[in-house]
């Protein structure tokens, strides 16, 4: 399951994960009891969290990626993809 920079997987399914939004290596909390959905039984899982998930630029890129999935226009999608790449390049080179 994905929650804007936080991912839960079955316990031991992945040794490491990179964030789908920004590509950063995520921290992991191993073997946590968690309900995957309301009313379901708790299961063992690993929770991966991007260190940048609460940053405004990260939320912006996540929103653009979600918007792009539903965009019917290839040319507009290309503009959005360019904006995503520019944002990530700026953040990477900022420090």
PDB file of N, CA, C and O in Angstrom:
ATOM      1  N   UNK A   1       0.840  -1.185   0.000  1.00  0.00           N
ATOM      2  CA  UNK A   1       0.000   0.000   0.000  1.00  0.00           C
ATOM      3  C   UNK A   1       0.880   1.243   0.000  1.00  0.00           C
ATOM      4  O   UNK A   1       1.962   1.254   0.587  1.00  0.00           O
ATOM      5  N   UNK A   2       0.406   2.276  -0.659  1.00  0.00           N
ATOM      6  CA  UNK A   2       1.182   3.500  -0.789  1.00  0.00           C
ATOM      7  C   UNK A   2       0.410   4.652  -0.146  1.00  0.00           C
ATOM      8  O   UNK A   2      -0.790   4.820  -0.364  1.00  0.00           O
ATOM      9  N   UNK A   3       1.123   5.430   0.640  1.00  0.00           N
ATOM     10  CA  UNK A   3       0.525   6.596   1.289  1.00  0.00           C
ATOM     11  C   UNK A   3       1.430   7.803   1.107  1.00  0.00           C
ATOM     12  O   UNK A   3       2.048   8.233   2.081  1.00  0.00           O
ATOM     13  N   UNK A   4       1.541   8.372  -0.088  1.00  0.00           N
ATOM     14  CA  UNK A   4       2.307   9.589  -0.336  1.00  0.00           C
ATOM     15  C   UNK A   4       3.691   9.634   0.293  1.00  0.00           C
ATOM     16  O   UNK A   4       3.960  10.492   1.134  1.00  0.00           O
ATOM     17  N   UNK A   5       4.558   8.735  -0.097  1.00  0.00           N
ATOM     18  CA  UNK A   5       5.915   8.698   0.443  1.00  0.00           C
ATOM     19  C   UNK A   5       6.098   7.674   1.540  1.00  0.00           C
ATOM     20  O   UNK A   5       7.181   7.553   2.113  1.00  0.00           O
ATOM     21  N   UNK A   6       5.038   6.935   1.835  1.00  0.00           N
ATOM     22  CA  UNK A   6       5.146   5.853   2.812  1.00  0.00           C
ATOM     23  C   UNK A   6       4.509   4.610   2.191  1.00  0.00           C
ATOM     24  O   UNK A   6       3.420   4.674   1.622  1.00  0.00           O
ATOM     25  N   UNK A   7       5.201   3.494   2.309  1.00  0.00           N
ATOM     26  CA  UNK A   7       4.782   2.251   1.668  1.00  0.00           C
ATOM     27  C   UNK A   7       4.807   1.132   2.694  1.00  0.00           C
ATOM     28  O   UNK A   7       5.727   1.061   3.508  1.00  0.00           O
ATOM     29  N   UNK A   8       3.815   0.261   2.667  1.00  0.00           N
ATOM     30  CA  UNK A   8       3.863  -0.918   3.517  1.00  0.00           C
ATOM     31  C   UNK A   8       3.865  -2.152   2.623  1.00  0.00           C
ATOM     32  O   UNK A   8       3.148  -2.219   1.625  1.00  0.00           O
ATOM     33  N   UNK A   9       4.682  -3.119   3.003  1.00  0.00           N
ATOM     34  CA  UNK A   9       4.810  -4.362   2.252  1.00  0.00           C
ATOM     35  C   UNK A   9       4.721  -5.516   3.229  1.00  0.00           C
ATOM     36  O   UNK A   9       4.839  -5.317   4.438  1.00  0.00           O
ATOM     37  N   UNK A  10       4.516  -6.714   2.723  1.00  0.00           N
ATOM     38  CA  UNK A  10       4.564  -7.883   3.588  1.00  0.00           C
ATOM     39  C   UNK A  10       5.940  -7.952   4.239  1.00  0.00           C
ATOM     40  O   UNK A  10       6.944  -7.607   3.616  1.00  0.00           O
ATOM     41  N   UNK A  11       5.984  -8.390   5.468  1.00  0.00           N
ATOM     42  CA  UNK A  11       7.239  -8.464   6.215  1.00  0.00           C
ATOM     43  C   UNK A  11       8.280  -9.264   5.424  1.00  0.00           C
ATOM     44  O   UNK A  11       8.010 -10.382   4.985  1.00  0.00           O
ATOM     45  N   UNK A  12       9.451  -8.689   5.252  1.00  0.00           N
ATOM     46  CA  UNK A  12      10.555  -9.354   4.572  1.00  0.00           C
ATOM     47  C   UNK A  12      10.465  -9.390   3.065  1.00  0.00           C
ATOM     48  O   UNK A  12      11.339  -9.968   2.420  1.00  0.00           O
ATOM     49  N   UNK A  13       9.438  -8.793   2.477  1.00  0.00           N
ATOM     50  CA  UNK A  13       9.263  -8.827   1.019  1.00  0.00           C
ATOM     51  C   UNK A  13      10.374  -8.066   0.290  1.00  0.00           C
ATOM     52  O   UNK A  13      10.822  -8.488  -0.776  1.00  0.00           O
ATOM     53  N   UNK A  14      10.822  -6.932   0.871  1.00  0.00           N
ATOM     54  CA  UNK A  14      11.868  -6.110   0.255  1.00  0.00           C
ATOM     55  C   UNK A  14      12.970  -5.826   1.274  1.00  0.00           C
ATOM     56  O   UNK A  14      12.692  -5.571   2.446  1.00  0.00           O
ATOM     57  N   UNK A  15      14.212  -5.873   0.820  1.00  0.00           N
ATOM     58  CA  UNK A  15      15.325  -5.489   1.694  1.00  0.00           C
ATOM     59  C   UNK A  15      15.429  -3.973   1.777  1.00  0.00           C
ATOM     60  O   UNK A  15      15.724  -3.420   2.836  1.00  0.00           O
ATOM     61  N   UNK A  16      15.187  -3.308   0.660  1.00  0.00           N
ATOM     62  CA  UNK A  16      15.225  -1.850   0.612  1.00  0.00           C
ATOM     63  C   UNK A  16      14.278  -1.387  -0.489  1.00  0.00           C
ATOM     64  O   UNK A  16      13.879  -2.169  -1.352  1.00  0.00           O
ATOM     65  N   UNK A  17      13.923  -0.101  -0.448  1.00  0.00           N
ATOM     66  CA  UNK A  17      13.066   0.485  -1.469  1.00  0.00           C
ATOM     67  C   UNK A  17      13.489   1.920  -1.707  1.00  0.00           C
ATOM     68  O   UNK A  17      13.979   2.598  -0.804  1.00  0.00           O
ATOM     69  N   UNK A  18      13.293   2.373  -2.935  1.00  0.00           N
ATOM     70  CA  UNK A  18      13.472   3.780  -3.271  1.00  0.00           C
ATOM     71  C   UNK A  18      12.097   4.397  -3.459  1.00  0.00           C
ATOM     72  O   UNK A  18      11.165   3.736  -3.918  1.00  0.00           O
ATOM     73  N   UNK A  19      11.978   5.653  -3.106  1.00  0.00           N
ATOM     74  CA  UNK A  19      10.713   6.366  -3.208  1.00  0.00           C
ATOM     75  C   UNK A  19      10.286   6.494  -4.669  1.00  0.00           C
ATOM     76  O   UNK A  19      11.086   6.876  -5.523  1.00  0.00           O
ATOM     77  N   UNK A  20       9.039   6.177  -4.949  1.00  0.00           N
ATOM     78  CA  UNK A  20       8.504   6.319  -6.306  1.00  0.00           C
ATOM     79  C   UNK A  20       8.361   7.783  -6.707  1.00  0.00           C
ATOM     80  O   UNK A  20       8.289   8.096  -7.896  1.00  0.00           O
ATOM     81  N   UNK A  21       8.320   8.670  -5.735  1.00  0.00           N
ATOM     82  CA  UNK A  21       8.144  10.093  -6.035  1.00  0.00           C
ATOM     83  C   UNK A  21       9.474  10.741  -6.397  1.00  0.00           C
ATOM     84  O   UNK A  21       9.594  11.393  -7.433  1.00  0.00           O
ATOM     85  N   UNK A  22      10.486  10.553  -5.521  1.00  0.00           N
ATOM     86  CA  UNK A  22      11.741  11.293  -5.723  1.00  0.00           C
ATOM     87  C   UNK A  22      12.965  10.406  -5.946  1.00  0.00           C
ATOM     88  O   UNK A  22      14.036  10.913  -6.280  1.00  0.00           O
ATOM     89  N   UNK A  23      12.828   9.107  -5.769  1.00  0.00           N
ATOM     90  CA  UNK A  23      13.932   8.195  -6.015  1.00  0.00           C
ATOM     91  C   UNK A  23      14.883   8.010  -4.847  1.00  0.00           C
ATOM     92  O   UNK A  23      15.837   7.239  -4.953  1.00  0.00           O
ATOM     93  N   UNK A  24      14.650   8.700  -3.732  1.00  0.00           N
ATOM     94  CA  UNK A  24      15.522   8.582  -2.558  1.00  0.00           C
ATOM     95  C   UNK A  24      15.364   7.218  -1.896  1.00  0.00           C
ATOM     96  O   UNK A  24      14.297   6.605  -1.942  1.00  0.00           O
ATOM     97  N   UNK A  25      16.449   6.760  -1.281  1.00  0.00           N
ATOM     98  CA  UNK A  25      16.405   5.534  -0.496  1.00  0.00           C
ATOM     99  C   UNK A  25      15.542   5.792   0.739  1.00  0.00           C
ATOM    100  O   UNK A  25      15.710   6.807   1.415  1.00  0.00           O
ATOM    101  N   UNK A  26      14.622   4.876   1.033  1.00  0.00           N
ATOM    102  CA  UNK A  26      13.699   5.085   2.141  1.00  0.00           C
ATOM    103  C   UNK A  26      14.157   4.345   3.392  1.00  0.00           C
ATOM    104  O   UNK A  26      14.802   3.299   3.312  1.00  0.00           O
ATOM    105  N   UNK A  27      13.809   4.909   4.553  1.00  0.00           N
ATOM    106  CA  UNK A  27      14.076   4.227   5.817  1.00  0.00           C
ATOM    107  C   UNK A  27      12.998   3.155   5.997  1.00  0.00           C
ATOM    108  O   UNK A  27      11.922   3.232   5.403  1.00  0.00           O
ATOM    109  N   UNK A  28      13.306   2.155   6.827  1.00  0.00           N
ATOM    110  CA  UNK A  28      12.362   1.058   7.005  1.00  0.00           C
ATOM    111  C   UNK A  28      12.175   0.746   8.477  1.00  0.00           C
ATOM    112  O   UNK A  28      13.131   0.723   9.252  1.00  0.00           O
ATOM    113  N   UNK A  29      10.932   0.508   8.846  1.00  0.00           N
ATOM    114  CA  UNK A  29      10.576   0.007  10.165  1.00  0.00           C
ATOM    115  C   UNK A  29      10.108  -1.426   9.947  1.00  0.00           C
ATOM    116  O   UNK A  29       9.069  -1.657   9.328  1.00  0.00           O
ATOM    117  N   UNK A  30      10.861  -2.370  10.445  1.00  0.00           N
ATOM    118  CA  UNK A  30      10.620  -3.787  10.145  1.00  0.00           C
ATOM    119  C   UNK A  30       9.612  -4.430  11.092  1.00  0.00           C
ATOM    120  O   UNK A  30       9.548  -4.110  12.279  1.00  0.00           O
ATOM    121  N   UNK A  31       8.843  -5.327  10.538  1.00  0.00           N
ATOM    122  CA  UNK A  31       7.910  -6.212  11.224  1.00  0.00           C
ATOM    123  C   UNK A  31       7.021  -5.458  12.214  1.00  0.00           C
ATOM    124  O   UNK A  31       7.203  -5.513  13.430  1.00  0.00           O
ATOM    125  N   UNK A  32       6.061  -4.760  11.637  1.00  0.00           N
ATOM    126  CA  UNK A  32       5.083  -3.983  12.375  1.00  0.00           C
ATOM    127  C   UNK A  32       3.725  -4.642  12.200  1.00  0.00           C
ATOM    128  O   UNK A  32       3.388  -5.095  11.106  1.00  0.00           O
ATOM    129  N   UNK A  33       2.945  -4.699  13.273  1.00  0.00           N
ATOM    130  CA  UNK A  33       1.561  -5.190  13.150  1.00  0.00           C
ATOM    131  C   UNK A  33       0.716  -4.028  12.633  1.00  0.00           C
ATOM    132  O   UNK A  33       0.699  -2.953  13.234  1.00  0.00           O
ATOM    133  N   UNK A  34       0.015  -4.244  11.519  1.00  0.00           N
ATOM    134  CA  UNK A  34      -0.762  -3.162  10.920  1.00  0.00           C
ATOM    135  C   UNK A  34      -1.956  -3.723  10.170  1.00  0.00           C
ATOM    136  O   UNK A  34      -1.872  -4.785   9.552  1.00  0.00           O
ATOM    137  N   UNK A  35      -3.049  -3.016  10.226  1.00  0.00           N
ATOM    138  CA  UNK A  35      -4.226  -3.372   9.428  1.00  0.00           C
ATOM    139  C   UNK A  35      -4.029  -2.790   8.035  1.00  0.00           C
ATOM    140  O   UNK A  35      -3.730  -1.603   7.903  1.00  0.00           O
ATOM    141  N   UNK A  36      -4.190  -3.596   7.002  1.00  0.00           N
ATOM    142  CA  UNK A  36      -4.018  -3.120   5.633  1.00  0.00           C
ATOM    143  C   UNK A  36      -5.225  -2.317   5.163  1.00  0.00           C
ATOM    144  O   UNK A  36      -5.108  -1.485   4.264  1.00  0.00           O
ATOM    145  N   UNK A  37      -6.391  -2.566   5.771  1.00  0.00           N
ATOM    146  CA  UNK A  37      -7.586  -1.795   5.451  1.00  0.00           C
ATOM    147  C   UNK A  37      -8.530  -1.859   6.647  1.00  0.00           C
ATOM    148  O   UNK A  37      -8.384  -2.710   7.524  1.00  0.00           O
ATOM    149  N   UNK A  38      -9.481  -0.961   6.669  1.00  0.00           N
ATOM    150  CA  UNK A  38     -10.436  -0.918   7.779  1.00  0.00           C
ATOM    151  C   UNK A  38     -11.176  -2.248   7.888  1.00  0.00           C
ATOM    152  O   UNK A  38     -11.706  -2.767   6.906  1.00  0.00           O
ATOM    153  N   UNK A  39     -11.199  -2.781   9.094  1.00  0.00           N
ATOM    154  CA  UNK A  39     -11.917  -4.027   9.341  1.00  0.00           C
ATOM    155  C   UNK A  39     -11.117  -5.282   9.074  1.00  0.00           C
ATOM    156  O   UNK A  39     -11.580  -6.380   9.384  1.00  0.00           O
ATOM    157  N   UNK A  40      -9.925  -5.153   8.506  1.00  0.00           N
ATOM    158  CA  UNK A  40      -9.118  -6.343   8.219  1.00  0.00           C
ATOM    159  C   UNK A  40      -8.333  -6.757   9.463  1.00  0.00           C
ATOM    160  O   UNK A  40      -8.162  -5.973  10.397  1.00  0.00           O
ATOM    161  N   UNK A  41      -7.872  -7.974   9.455  1.00  0.00           N
ATOM    162  CA  UNK A  41      -7.051  -8.481  10.545  1.00  0.00           C
ATOM    163  C   UNK A  41      -5.656  -7.854  10.463  1.00  0.00           C
ATOM    164  O   UNK A  41      -5.142  -7.651   9.363  1.00  0.00           O
ATOM    165  N   UNK A  42      -5.038  -7.546  11.605  1.00  0.00           N
ATOM    166  CA  UNK A  42      -3.667  -7.033  11.571  1.00  0.00           C
ATOM    167  C   UNK A  42      -2.714  -8.080  10.981  1.00  0.00           C
ATOM    168  O   UNK A  42      -2.847  -9.275  11.243  1.00  0.00           O
ATOM    169  N   UNK A  43      -1.764  -7.612  10.192  1.00  0.00           N
ATOM    170  CA  UNK A  43      -0.769  -8.499   9.609  1.00  0.00           C
ATOM    171  C   UNK A  43       0.621  -7.916   9.874  1.00  0.00           C
ATOM    172  O   UNK A  43       0.767  -6.733  10.183  1.00  0.00           O
ATOM    173  N   UNK A  44       1.630  -8.768   9.746  1.00  0.00           N
ATOM    174  CA  UNK A  44       3.011  -8.310   9.890  1.00  0.00           C
ATOM    175  C   UNK A  44       3.436  -7.637   8.598  1.00  0.00           C
ATOM    176  O   UNK A  44       3.218  -8.173   7.511  1.00  0.00           O
ATOM    177  N   UNK A  45       4.034  -6.478   8.711  1.00  0.00           N
ATOM    178  CA  UNK A  45       4.490  -5.780   7.516  1.00  0.00           C
ATOM    179  C   UNK A  45       5.726  -4.942   7.838  1.00  0.00           C
ATOM    180  O   UNK A  45       6.070  -4.730   9.001  1.00  0.00           O
ATOM    181  N   UNK A  46       6.372  -4.479   6.794  1.00  0.00           N
ATOM    182  CA  UNK A  46       7.471  -3.538   6.896  1.00  0.00           C
ATOM    183  C   UNK A  46       6.950  -2.204   6.359  1.00  0.00           C
ATOM    184  O   UNK A  46       6.233  -2.168   5.358  1.00  0.00           O
ATOM    185  N   UNK A  47       7.312  -1.116   7.026  1.00  0.00           N
ATOM    186  CA  UNK A  47       6.869   0.207   6.589  1.00  0.00           C
ATOM    187  C   UNK A  47       8.086   1.004   6.128  1.00  0.00           C
ATOM    188  O   UNK A  47       9.008   1.264   6.901  1.00  0.00           O
ATOM    189  N   UNK A  48       8.066   1.383   4.859  1.00  0.00           N
ATOM    190  CA  UNK A  48       9.138   2.180   4.260  1.00  0.00           C
ATOM    191  C   UNK A  48       8.654   3.622   4.172  1.00  0.00           C
ATOM    192  O   UNK A  48       7.533   3.882   3.735  1.00  0.00           O
ATOM    193  N   UNK A  49       9.509   4.562   4.591  1.00  0.00           N
ATOM    194  CA  UNK A  49       9.129   5.971   4.616  1.00  0.00           C
ATOM    195  C   UNK A  49      10.210   6.822   3.959  1.00  0.00           C
ATOM    196  O   UNK A  49      11.395   6.685   4.265  1.00  0.00           O
ATOM    197  N   UNK A  50       9.792   7.695   3.062  1.00  0.00           N
ATOM    198  CA  UNK A  50      10.716   8.640   2.435  1.00  0.00           C
ATOM    199  C   UNK A  50      10.993   9.775   3.413  1.00  0.00           C
ATOM    200  O   UNK A  50      10.072  10.329   4.013  1.00  0.00           O
ATOM    201  N   UNK A  51      12.256  10.110   3.564  1.00  0.00           N
ATOM    202  CA  UNK A  51      12.629  11.183   4.489  1.00  0.00           C
ATOM    203  C   UNK A  51      12.095  12.543   4.053  1.00  0.00           C
ATOM    204  O   UNK A  51      12.052  13.478   4.853  1.00  0.00           O
ATOM    205  N   UNK A  52      11.694  12.658   2.805  1.00  0.00           N
ATOM    206  CA  UNK A  52      11.218  13.930   2.273  1.00  0.00           C
ATOM    207  C   UNK A  52       9.701  14.013   2.131  1.00  0.00           C
ATOM    208  O   UNK A  52       9.195  15.007   1.609  1.00  0.00           O
ATOM    209  N   UNK A  53       8.962  13.001   2.579  1.00  0.00           N
ATOM    210  CA  UNK A  53       7.531  12.918   2.298  1.00  0.00           C
ATOM    211  C   UNK A  53       6.719  14.109   2.790  1.00  0.00           C
ATOM    212  O   UNK A  53       5.651  14.390   2.246  1.00  0.00           O
ATOM    213  N   UNK A  54       7.207  14.814   3.807  1.00  0.00           N
ATOM    214  CA  UNK A  54       6.483  15.970   4.327  1.00  0.00           C
ATOM    215  C   UNK A  54       6.942  17.295   3.732  1.00  0.00           C
ATOM    216  O   UNK A  54       6.389  18.345   4.060  1.00  0.00           O
ATOM    217  N   UNK A  55       7.940  17.259   2.866  1.00  0.00           N
ATOM    218  CA  UNK A  55       8.431  18.475   2.209  1.00  0.00           C
ATOM    219  C   UNK A  55       7.436  18.917   1.133  1.00  0.00           C
ATOM    220  O   UNK A  55       6.844  18.084   0.446  1.00  0.00           O
ATOM    221  N   UNK A  56       7.260  20.211   0.995  1.00  0.00           N
ATOM    222  CA  UNK A  56       6.297  20.745   0.024  1.00  0.00           C
ATOM    223  C   UNK A  56       6.636  20.327  -1.410  1.00  0.00           C
ATOM    224  O   UNK A  56       5.738  19.979  -2.177  1.00  0.00           O
ATOM    225  N   UNK A  57       7.913  20.355  -1.778  1.00  0.00           N
ATOM    226  CA  UNK A  57       8.293  19.975  -3.139  1.00  0.00           C
ATOM    227  C   UNK A  57       7.953  18.515  -3.413  1.00  0.00           C
ATOM    228  O   UNK A  57       7.581  18.166  -4.533  1.00  0.00           O
ATOM    229  N   UNK A  58       8.078  17.655  -2.397  1.00  0.00           N
ATOM    230  CA  UNK A  58       7.777  16.223  -2.545  1.00  0.00           C
ATOM    231  C   UNK A  58       6.278  16.031  -2.790  1.00  0.00           C
ATOM    232  O   UNK A  58       5.872  15.250  -3.650  1.00  0.00           O
ATOM    233  N   UNK A  59       5.480  16.747  -2.031  1.00  0.00           N
ATOM    234  CA  UNK A  59       4.022  16.681  -2.213  1.00  0.00           C
ATOM    235  C   UNK A  59       3.638  17.184  -3.603  1.00  0.00           C
ATOM    236  O   UNK A  59       2.761  16.620  -4.256  1.00  0.00           O
ATOM    237  N   UNK A  60       4.301  18.248  -4.046  1.00  0.00           N
ATOM    238  CA  UNK A  60       4.032  18.822  -5.367  1.00  0.00           C
ATOM    239  C   UNK A  60       4.350  17.808  -6.480  1.00  0.00           C
ATOM    240  O   UNK A  60       3.551  17.613  -7.396  1.00  0.00           O
ATOM    241  N   UNK A  61       5.512  17.172  -6.389  1.00  0.00           N
ATOM    242  CA  UNK A  61       5.894  16.171  -7.398  1.00  0.00           C
ATOM    243  C   UNK A  61       4.924  14.992  -7.359  1.00  0.00           C
ATOM    244  O   UNK A  61       4.527  14.492  -8.412  1.00  0.00           O
ATOM    245  N   UNK A  62       4.538  14.541  -6.176  1.00  0.00           N
ATOM    246  CA  UNK A  62       3.588  13.439  -6.039  1.00  0.00           C
ATOM    247  C   UNK A  62       2.257  13.798  -6.701  1.00  0.00           C
ATOM    248  O   UNK A  62       1.682  12.982  -7.422  1.00  0.00           O
ATOM    249  N   UNK A  63       1.770  15.008  -6.459  1.00  0.00           N
ATOM    250  CA  UNK A  63       0.511  15.454  -7.072  1.00  0.00           C
ATOM    251  C   UNK A  63       0.616  15.503  -8.593  1.00  0.00           C
ATOM    252  O   UNK A  63      -0.306  15.094  -9.299  1.00  0.00           O
ATOM    253  N   UNK A  64       1.749  16.006  -9.094  1.00  0.00           N
ATOM    254  CA  UNK A  64       1.931  16.062 -10.546  1.00  0.00           C
ATOM    255  C   UNK A  64       1.968  14.664 -11.148  1.00  0.00           C
ATOM    256  O   UNK A  64       1.397  14.437 -12.215  1.00  0.00           O
ATOM    257  N   UNK A  65       2.637  13.718 -10.477  1.00  0.00           N
ATOM    258  CA  UNK A  65       2.691  12.344 -10.977  1.00  0.00           C
ATOM    259  C   UNK A  65       1.297  11.723 -10.999  1.00  0.00           C
ATOM    260  O   UNK A  65       0.947  11.020 -11.948  1.00  0.00           O
ATOM    261  N   UNK A  66       0.500  11.976  -9.960  1.00  0.00           N
ATOM    262  CA  UNK A  66      -0.865  11.451  -9.918  1.00  0.00           C
ATOM    263  C   UNK A  66      -1.722  12.087 -11.016  1.00  0.00           C
ATOM    264  O   UNK A  66      -2.495  11.396 -11.680  1.00  0.00           O
ATOM    265  N   UNK A  67      -1.586  13.391 -11.205  1.00  0.00           N
ATOM    266  CA  UNK A  67      -2.348  14.093 -12.224  1.00  0.00           C
ATOM    267  C   UNK A  67      -2.000  13.571 -13.619  1.00  0.00           C
ATOM    268  O   UNK A  67      -2.870  13.403 -14.472  1.00  0.00           O
ATOM    269  N   UNK A  68      -0.712  13.321 -13.827  1.00  0.00           N
ATOM    270  CA  UNK A  68      -0.235  12.865 -15.140  1.00  0.00           C
ATOM    271  C   UNK A  68      -0.846  11.511 -15.531  1.00  0.00           C
ATOM    272  O   UNK A  68      -1.055  11.247 -16.715  1.00  0.00           O
ATOM    273  N   UNK A  69      -1.128  10.668 -14.558  1.00  0.00           N
ATOM    274  CA  UNK A  69      -1.708   9.347 -14.834  1.00  0.00           C
ATOM    275  C   UNK A  69      -3.061   9.445 -15.527  1.00  0.00           C
ATOM    276  O   UNK A  69      -3.421   8.581 -16.327  1.00  0.00           O
ATOM    277  N   UNK A  70      -3.812  10.508 -15.215  1.00  0.00           N
ATOM    278  CA  UNK A  70      -5.156  10.674 -15.778  1.00  0.00           C
ATOM    279  C   UNK A  70      -5.206  11.655 -16.947  1.00  0.00           C
ATOM    280  O   UNK A  70      -6.279  11.921 -17.489  1.00  0.00           O
ATOM    281  N   UNK A  71      -4.069  12.183 -17.330  1.00  0.00           N
ATOM    282  CA  UNK A  71      -4.030  13.188 -18.395  1.00  0.00           C
ATOM    283  C   UNK A  71      -4.180  12.519 -19.768  1.00  0.00           C
ATOM    284  O   UNK A  71      -3.401  11.629 -20.110  1.00  0.00           O
ATOM    285  N   UNK A  72      -5.172  12.943 -20.552  1.00  0.00           N
ATOM    286  CA  UNK A  72      -5.378  12.321 -21.861  1.00  0.00           C
ATOM    287  C   UNK A  72      -4.475  12.867 -22.968  1.00  0.00           C
ATOM    288  O   UNK A  72      -4.419  12.299 -24.059  1.00  0.00           O
ATOM    289  N   UNK A  73      -3.776  13.958 -22.695  1.00  0.00           N
ATOM    290  CA  UNK A  73      -2.988  14.615 -23.741  1.00  0.00           C
ATOM    291  C   UNK A  73      -1.501  14.293 -23.609  1.00  0.00           C
ATOM    292  O   UNK A  73      -0.882  14.655 -22.608  1.00  0.00           O
ATOM    293  N   UNK A  74      -0.917  13.618 -24.604  1.00  0.00           N
ATOM    294  CA  UNK A  74       0.515  13.319 -24.557  1.00  0.00           C
ATOM    295  C   UNK A  74       1.391  14.574 -24.465  1.00  0.00           C
ATOM    296  O   UNK A  74       2.418  14.559 -23.786  1.00  0.00           O
ATOM    297  N   UNK A  75       1.000  15.646 -25.135  1.00  0.00           N
ATOM    298  CA  UNK A  75       1.817  16.858 -25.097  1.00  0.00           C
ATOM    299  C   UNK A  75       1.773  17.519 -23.716  1.00  0.00           C
ATOM    300  O   UNK A  75       2.787  18.034 -23.243  1.00  0.00           O
ATOM    301  N   UNK A  76       0.622  17.505 -23.079  1.00  0.00           N
ATOM    302  CA  UNK A  76       0.518  18.061 -21.725  1.00  0.00           C
ATOM    303  C   UNK A  76       1.268  17.169 -20.739  1.00  0.00           C
ATOM    304  O   UNK A  76       1.926  17.670 -19.827  1.00  0.00           O
ATOM    305  N   UNK A  77       1.174  15.858 -20.918  1.00  0.00           N
ATOM    306  CA  UNK A  77       1.928  14.921 -20.074  1.00  0.00           C
ATOM    307  C   UNK A  77       3.427  15.177 -20.181  1.00  0.00           C
ATOM    308  O   UNK A  77       4.142  15.102 -19.182  1.00  0.00           O
ATOM    309  N   UNK A  78       3.899  15.474 -21.370  1.00  0.00           N
ATOM    310  CA  UNK A  78       5.319  15.757 -21.573  1.00  0.00           C
ATOM    311  C   UNK A  78       5.727  17.032 -20.826  1.00  0.00           C
ATOM    312  O   UNK A  78       6.817  17.094 -20.258  1.00  0.00           O
ATOM    313  N   UNK A  79       4.856  18.045 -20.826  1.00  0.00           N
ATOM    314  CA  UNK A  79       5.141  19.273 -20.085  1.00  0.00           C
ATOM    315  C   UNK A  79       5.209  18.998 -18.576  1.00  0.00           C
ATOM    316  O   UNK A  79       6.087  19.506 -17.879  1.00  0.00           O
ATOM    317  N   UNK A  80       4.275  18.194 -18.095  1.00  0.00           N
ATOM    318  CA  UNK A  80       4.251  17.853 -16.667  1.00  0.00           C
ATOM    319  C   UNK A  80       5.493  17.042 -16.306  1.00  0.00           C
ATOM    320  O   UNK A  80       6.106  17.279 -15.265  1.00  0.00           O
ATOM    321  N   UNK A  81       5.863  16.098 -17.151  1.00  0.00           N
ATOM    322  CA  UNK A  81       7.064  15.290 -16.914  1.00  0.00           C
ATOM    323  C   UNK A  81       8.307  16.173 -16.874  1.00  0.00           C
ATOM    324  O   UNK A  81       9.204  15.953 -16.060  1.00  0.00           O
ATOM    325  N   UNK A  82       8.358  17.159 -17.743  1.00  0.00           N
ATOM    326  CA  UNK A  82       9.476  18.100 -17.752  1.00  0.00           C
ATOM    327  C   UNK A  82       9.519  18.908 -16.449  1.00  0.00           C
ATOM    328  O   UNK A  82      10.594  19.149 -15.901  1.00  0.00           O
ATOM    329  N   UNK A  83       8.360  19.320 -15.964  1.00  0.00           N
ATOM    330  CA  UNK A  83       8.288  20.064 -14.707  1.00  0.00           C
ATOM    331  C   UNK A  83       8.732  19.188 -13.531  1.00  0.00           C
ATOM    332  O   UNK A  83       9.438  19.654 -12.637  1.00  0.00           O
ATOM    333  N   UNK A  84       8.324  17.942 -13.537  1.00  0.00           N
ATOM    334  CA  UNK A  84       8.742  16.995 -12.491  1.00  0.00           C
ATOM    335  C   UNK A  84      10.267  16.857 -12.508  1.00  0.00           C
ATOM    336  O   UNK A  84      10.916  16.959 -11.467  1.00  0.00           O
ATOM    337  N   UNK A  85      10.827  16.629 -13.683  1.00  0.00           N
ATOM    338  CA  UNK A  85      12.280  16.470 -13.813  1.00  0.00           C
ATOM    339  C   UNK A  85      13.016  17.729 -13.367  1.00  0.00           C
ATOM    340  O   UNK A  85      14.040  17.643 -12.689  1.00  0.00           O
ATOM    341  N   UNK A  86      12.499  18.896 -13.744  1.00  0.00           N
ATOM    342  CA  UNK A  86      13.129  20.162 -13.347  1.00  0.00           C
ATOM    343  C   UNK A  86      13.101  20.334 -11.837  1.00  0.00           C
ATOM    344  O   UNK A  86      14.093  20.753 -11.242  1.00  0.00           O
ATOM    345  N   UNK A  87      11.979  20.018 -11.217  1.00  0.00           N
ATOM    346  CA  UNK A  87      11.859  20.135  -9.761  1.00  0.00           C
ATOM    347  C   UNK A  87      12.849  19.212  -9.069  1.00  0.00           C
ATOM    348  O   UNK A  87      13.552  19.638  -8.152  1.00  0.00           O
ATOM    349  N   UNK A  88      12.914  17.960  -9.493  1.00  0.00           N
ATOM    350  CA  UNK A  88      13.821  17.004  -8.855  1.00  0.00           C
ATOM    351  C   UNK A  88      15.290  17.370  -9.090  1.00  0.00           C
ATOM    352  O   UNK A  88      16.125  17.182  -8.206  1.00  0.00           O
ATOM    353  N   UNK A  89      15.604  17.892 -10.283  1.00  0.00           N
ATOM    354  CA  UNK A  89      16.966  18.335 -10.567  1.00  0.00           C
ATOM    355  C   UNK A  89      17.337  19.513  -9.672  1.00  0.00           C
ATOM    356  O   UNK A  89      18.442  19.559  -9.132  1.00  0.00           O
ATOM    357  N   UNK A  90      16.430  20.453  -9.516  1.00  0.00           N
ATOM    358  CA  UNK A  90      16.676  21.621  -8.659  1.00  0.00           C
ATOM    359  C   UNK A  90      16.918  21.184  -7.219  1.00  0.00           C
ATOM    360  O   UNK A  90      17.860  21.654  -6.581  1.00  0.00           O
ATOM    361  N   UNK A  91      16.084  20.294  -6.701  1.00  0.00           N
ATOM    362  CA  UNK A  91      16.206  19.833  -5.314  1.00  0.00           C
ATOM    363  C   UNK A  91      17.526  19.084  -5.144  1.00  0.00           C
ATOM    364  O   UNK A  91      18.220  19.276  -4.145  1.00  0.00           O
ATOM    365  N   UNK A  92      17.877  18.239  -6.099  1.00  0.00           N
ATOM    366  CA  UNK A  92      19.118  17.456  -6.027  1.00  0.00           C
ATOM    367  C   UNK A  92      20.348  18.363  -6.012  1.00  0.00           C
ATOM    368  O   UNK A  92      21.306  18.096  -5.286  1.00  0.00           O
ATOM    369  N   UNK A  93      20.326  19.425  -6.806  1.00  0.00           N
ATOM    370  CA  UNK A  93      21.480  20.309  -6.932  1.00  0.00           C
ATOM    371  C   UNK A  93      21.484  21.471  -5.947  1.00  0.00           C
ATOM    372  O   UNK A  93      22.448  22.234  -5.894  1.00  0.00           O
ATOM    373  N   UNK A  94      20.418  21.611  -5.168  1.00  0.00           N
ATOM    374  CA  UNK A  94      20.267  22.741  -4.255  1.00  0.00           C
ATOM    375  C   UNK A  94      21.322  22.746  -3.155  1.00  0.00           C
ATOM    376  O   UNK A  94      21.816  23.806  -2.771  1.00  0.00           O
ATOM    377  N   UNK A  95      21.664  21.576  -2.654  1.00  0.00           N
ATOM    378  CA  UNK A  95      22.591  21.497  -1.509  1.00  0.00           C
ATOM    379  C   UNK A  95      24.002  21.566  -1.884  1.00  0.00           C
ATOM    380  O   UNK A  95      24.874  21.510  -1.017  1.00  0.00           O
TER     381      UNK A  95
END
